[in-house]
Amino acid sequence: MISLIVVLGLLLVVALVLGFWLASIYNRLVDLRNRFKNAFSQIDVQLKRRYDLIPNLVEIAKGYLKHERETLEAVIKARNIAAAAAQSAAANPSDAGAIKNLVAAEAGLGGALSRLMVVAEQYPDLKANQNMLQLTEELTSTENKIAFARQAYNDSVMVYNTTRETFPTVVIAGAFGFQPAELFKIEDPSERNAPKVSFS
């Protein structure tokens, strides 16, 4: 009888230790997933700031770039596509497809902004406009903040994915549906250069 109680006690202790160990792994995965989601929200804040600046930039440029209607429309269209992709990604930063769509939309917006800046360089009055100078300075500052936020997000994703993929965590991650997170990376090497937004 005593040996049965000892055996049951040992089994209970082993089950409790195992339960606490599994719970700690699960909790660590939840913590890391929440960290990369929070890091993405920092990108989202900066992207929204950029999306708010772009219409103002286009509005100022409209007065000077009367013959460049296609360029202005392309910027607004790219901005709207990127804003929709950002909203989708912000709803679920764990969705790899949403992050990939956002990266593609951001690449399109960067290209459209670059074309606008090239065209704007040809108009000295526009380059000298104080509102345009202020907006381009704010846009440049926002681009820098986006780059820092993207780096923090990618660092968080790397820690999450590495933890998720190591044994024995990978078993628990698979059992509880912890999917790999997508890095916010640039696929096309030509897009690695930030759009030049300086009129100096």
ZIRA-V679325 format. One line per field, one symbol per residue. ss: DSSP state (H for helix, E for strand, - for the rest). psi: psi as a letter, one per 20 degrees, with the letter a starting at -180 (. if undefined). burial: # if it has 16 or more other ideal C-beta (glycine too) atoms within 10 Angstrom, else .. A space follows every 50 residues. Layout:
# ZIRA-V679325
ss=???
psi=???
burial=???
This chain:
# ZIRA-V679325
ss=-HHHHHHHHHHHHHHHHHHHHHHHHHHHHHHHHHHHHHHHHHHHHHHHHH HHHHHHHHHHHHHH----HHHHHHHHHHHHHHHHHHHHHHH----HHHHH HHHHHHHHHHHHHHHHHHHH---HHHHH-HHHHHHHHHHHHHHHHHHHHH HHHHHHHHHHHHHHH---HHHHHHH-------------HHHH--------
psi=gghgggghgghgggggggghgghhgghgggghghghgghhhhggghghgg hhhghggggghghhlhjkgggghhggghggghgghhgghhhniiohghgg hggghhgggggghghghgghhinhhghipgggggghghgggggghggghg ggghggggggggghiqpjhhggghhjkoqqqpqnqpgohiihpqppkpk.
burial=........................##..#..##.###.##.###.##..# #.##..##.##..##..#..##.##..##.###.##.###..###..### #################.##..#..##.#..##.##.##..##.##..## .###.##..##.##....#..##....#..####......#...#.#.#.
